[in-house]
Amino acid sequence: MPTSRLTEARQRLATPAVAAELAAGLAAREAFISPKYLYDALGSRLFEAICELPEYYPTRTEAAIVARYSAEIARAVGPGATLIDLGAGNCAKAAALFPLLHPAQYVAIDIAADFVRDAIARLQQRFPHIEMTALGLDFSSKLDLPDVVRTEKRLFFYPGSSIGNFTPDEARAFLQRLRAACDDDGGLLIGIDLVKDAATLDAAYDDDLGITAAFNLNILRHVNRLIGADFDVLQWEHRGFYNEGESRVEMHLEAMEDLSVSWHGGARDFSAGQRIHTENSYKYRQSLAVGLLEQSGFAATHVWTDPDNWFAFIHARAVPR
Ligand SMILES: C[S@@+](CC[C@H](N)C(=O)[O-])C[C@H]1O[C@@H](n2cnc3c(N)ncnc32)[C@H](O)[C@@H]1O
């Protein structure tokens, strides 16, 4: 049995800090669960399935940009980087870059610790000459990199527009922490989803097969395991839509009937139609994306986009302190 399944079977409970964060979100007037809890072992696999969906354009659009501009990307970055993959998942995107970037070290970080460790174990066999480390940690509020991570030429890799899960203010603070975590020879390779028509965005986060719905609902089972809650996924429905005024896609879970939920140390009633907010995915205009990097201590050297201008893949260097 793979390590991740073993761990799920052991029904690992949350640390006190995680339990407190989840309880506070569930008890809030407008209930929420952070999107980082979408990724248990099953959630990580469901996200891989989402990336295969025709409606989910970000993964294939970003991959096409990288394939088309691979030589330019390789020149901009140069060899010998310490490639630090933030939210590495199955590490597939970084692996596609290895032959271009020839990193000296690859560091895969993910809150889904077992999933990323399994991925690194497989990847190390394919690329035995690259030094690799998997780190299971939550980077949303701080980034403490252990001594095993080389300090030379740190290149943070943050693809897939995961930056969109933060509000613009949170994103700026996060990027500032990345700048603080590298020397003047550091940089960033980031994928940022751009504003586009609402129908495309609606479909991307509410697909016909219901894979995104399963991904969203699975957060409830993860929360059940983490804090001993008794969510019944059959009582909840997925909602995913573009909120144009906020320039973000929102995912929610909506109660289909009046119901009660309890967890270790708390309980709450939800009436039919009441929602739990589970994810934001902010969409940027290209100029605002570049501005965000500049306000965070980085300077964009290249912005590569697709012919439809749906997605931006950006290399930025650290501005010397
Ligand atoms: C949208 S997926 C992207 C996966 C992959 N990088 C890609 O672009 O296809 C987000 C990944 O980040 C991880 N993640 C989300 N929030 C995190 C956090 N706060 N700390 C560490 N990893 C996180 C998830 O477990 C998941 O693997």
The ligand as a Gaussian input file, in Angstrom:
#p B3LYP/6-31G(d) Opt

LIG

0 1
 C       -3.720000      23.817000      -7.496000
 S       -2.611000      22.594000      -6.898000
 C       -1.212000      22.876000      -7.957000
 C       -0.319000      21.679000      -8.111000
 C        0.819000      21.898000      -9.118000
 N        1.803000      22.843000      -8.604000
 C        0.248000      22.414000     -10.423000
 O        0.468000      23.589000     -10.728000
 O       -0.407000      21.634000     -11.123000
 C       -2.053000      23.316000      -5.395000
 C       -0.999000      22.491000      -4.672000
 O       -0.485000      23.277000      -3.585000
 C       -0.595000      22.565000      -2.373000
 N       -0.905000      23.562000      -1.347000
 C       -2.038000      24.299000      -1.231000
 N       -1.949000      25.138000      -0.188000
 C       -0.733000      24.923000       0.383000
 C       -0.080000      25.482000       1.513000
 N       -0.654000      26.447000       2.241000
 N        1.170000      25.032000       1.825000
 C        1.754000      24.047000       1.082000
 N        1.161000      23.476000      -0.002000
 C       -0.072000      23.920000      -0.353000
 C       -1.683000      21.548000      -2.584000
 O       -1.570000      20.430000      -1.757000
 C       -1.544000      21.216000      -4.073000
 O       -0.643000      20.169000      -4.297000

